[in-house]
Amino acid sequence: MKVQILGTGCPKCHKLEANTLKAVKQMGLDIEVVKVTDLNAIMNFGVMMTPALAVDGQVKTVGKVPDVAEITSILATEAAARDTCGDGRPIP
């Protein structure tokens, strides 16, 4: 799983990055965290307000700094979706 932190470097962007790193560490999953600071790249996500959080290119939050618990919930939902056959059954 790849998590993208979209932001130009403002204090809220740094807080989102810190919260995301804490959530990833708490979960103990193999998650790549990437900062995207280029304005054109951010706009390619369809984001017009930062900070934003994306998971595998899908924007999950925009214009706010979710707390660690909310980020953990987002990541857990995404991880669970990857561990199923598409119908809720675990991958054998």
VMD Tcl script that draws the C-alpha trace (Angstrom):
set ca {
  {0.00 0.00 0.00}
  {1.24 3.48 -0.82}
  {0.06 6.54 1.11}
  {0.59 9.97 -0.38}
  {0.68 13.14 1.72}
  {-0.32 15.98 -0.61}
  {0.83 19.41 0.47}
  {3.29 22.17 -0.25}
  {4.93 22.16 3.17}
  {2.63 24.22 5.38}
  {2.34 23.43 9.12}
  {-0.90 21.47 8.53}
  {0.86 19.38 5.87}
  {3.63 18.55 8.33}
  {1.05 17.60 10.98}
  {-0.74 15.30 8.51}
  {2.58 13.64 7.72}
  {3.37 13.18 11.42}
  {-0.09 11.74 12.16}
  {0.17 9.40 9.18}
  {3.60 8.13 10.22}
  {2.29 7.49 13.75}
  {-0.70 5.56 12.38}
  {1.50 3.47 10.09}
  {3.90 2.68 12.95}
  {1.04 1.72 15.29}
  {-0.46 -0.60 12.67}
  {2.82 -2.34 11.94}
  {1.94 -2.79 8.27}
  {4.25 -2.51 5.28}
  {3.04 0.88 4.04}
  {5.07 3.27 1.91}
  {4.54 6.94 2.84}
  {5.39 9.51 0.15}
  {5.23 13.29 0.32}
  {3.92 15.00 -2.82}
  {4.85 18.68 -2.78}
  {4.75 19.60 -6.47}
  {1.65 21.74 -7.08}
  {1.01 20.26 -10.54}
  {1.24 16.72 -9.16}
  {-1.17 17.64 -6.37}
  {-3.62 19.10 -8.87}
  {-3.39 15.88 -10.92}
  {-5.06 14.18 -7.96}
  {-7.94 16.65 -8.37}
  {-7.00 18.34 -5.09}
  {-7.44 22.10 -4.87}
  {-7.02 22.44 -1.09}
  {-4.24 20.98 1.02}
  {-3.34 19.07 3.00}
  {-4.77 15.91 1.49}
  {-4.27 12.22 2.10}
  {-4.37 9.65 -0.70}
  {-4.05 5.88 -0.59}
  {-2.78 4.25 -3.78}
  {-3.75 7.36 -5.72}
  {-7.28 7.61 -4.30}
  {-7.88 10.80 -2.31}
  {-9.35 10.06 1.13}
  {-9.25 13.45 2.91}
  {-8.90 17.04 1.69}
  {-8.33 20.32 3.49}
  {-8.08 18.92 6.99}
  {-5.71 17.14 9.32}
  {-7.31 13.89 10.48}
  {-6.13 12.57 13.81}
  {-4.14 9.36 14.16}
  {-7.28 7.31 14.92}
  {-9.04 8.48 11.74}
  {-5.98 7.76 9.61}
  {-5.68 4.32 11.21}
  {-9.31 3.65 10.34}
  {-8.77 4.71 6.72}
  {-5.68 2.52 6.39}
  {-7.34 -0.46 8.10}
  {-10.28 -0.25 5.70}
  {-7.93 -0.11 2.72}
  {-5.82 -3.00 4.04}
  {-8.92 -5.13 4.65}
  {-10.15 -4.45 1.11}
  {-6.87 -5.76 -0.26}
  {-7.08 -8.95 1.82}
  {-10.32 -10.21 0.31}
  {-11.44 -11.83 -2.91}
  {-13.71 -8.88 -3.59}
  {-16.70 -10.49 -1.93}
  {-15.54 -10.23 1.68}
  {-13.96 -13.69 1.80}
  {-10.29 -13.82 2.85}
  {-7.78 -14.64 0.16}
  {-6.88 -18.33 0.54}
}
mol new
graphics top color blue
foreach p $ca { graphics top sphere $p radius 0.5 }
foreach p [lrange $ca 0 end-1] q [lrange $ca 1 end] { graphics top cylinder $p $q radius 0.2 }
display resetview
